[in-house]
Amino acid sequence: MKLVFAAADGGFLGDVKVKIGDAKGDTVLQAHCLSPWLLVDLAPGSYKIEAMCAAGLAAELPAERRTAGISRERTTRFPEIAN
């Protein structure tokens, strides 16, 4: 899975903290991403993705269903931030 972090105007945004949890609520990945991209290889299953930018603003992506052999790109926009 490729996660992309962006400001309201679509400009790339770095310095984002990411937390990915599985269907049981267990954290499977916690990372501080300095770039606007994060590549993650997750096992098939359902995941909750949360992101927090340096300004302290949080975004939660809808539940993600990971299917074997299919790669997806998700863009997380922080509408309160303009570049």
QUIVEN-V239482 format. One record per residue. N is the residue number from 0. RES is the residue in one small letter. PSI is psi in whole degrees, -180 to 180 (* if undefined). D_FIRST is the distance of its C-alpha to the first C-alpha in whole Angstrom. Layout:
n;res;psi;d_first
N;RES;PSI;D_FIRST
N;RES;PSI;D_FIRST
This chain:
n;res;psi;d_first
0;m;140;0
1;k;122;4
2;l;135;6
3;v;133;10
4;f;131;13
5;a;154;16
6;a;178;20
7;a;-36;22
8;d;4;23
9;g;-9;19
10;g;144;20
11;f;150;17
12;l;127;18
13;g;-172;17
14;d;58;19
15;v;134;16
16;k;133;16
17;v;138;13
18;k;127;14
19;i;126;12
20;g;151;14
21;d;-177;14
22;a;-25;17
23;k;-8;20
24;g;1;19
25;d;139;19
26;t;125;16
27;v;-19;14
28;l;135;13
29;q;123;15
30;a;154;14
31;h;110;16
32;c;116;15
33;l;-18;17
34;s;171;15
35;p;3;14
36;w;146;10
37;l;122;8
38;l;128;6
39;v;133;5
40;d;100;6
41;l;147;7
42;a;155;10
43;p;141;11
44;g;-173;12
45;s;139;13
46;y;148;11
47;k;129;13
48;i;126;11
49;e;142;14
50;a;144;15
51;m;124;18
52;c;171;19
53;a;-28;22
54;a;-1;25
55;g;7;24
56;l;138;22
57;a;151;20
58;a;138;17
59;e;125;16
60;l;150;13
61;p;155;14
62;a;136;13
63;e;128;10
64;r;114;11
65;r;124;8
66;t;138;10
67;a;134;11
68;g;-2;11
69;i;124;9
70;s;136;5
71;r;156;5
72;e;130;6
73;r;131;8
74;t;127;11
75;t;116;13
76;r;139;16
77;f;96;19
78;p;-20;22
79;e;-10;25
80;i;130;24
81;a;137;25
82;n;*;25
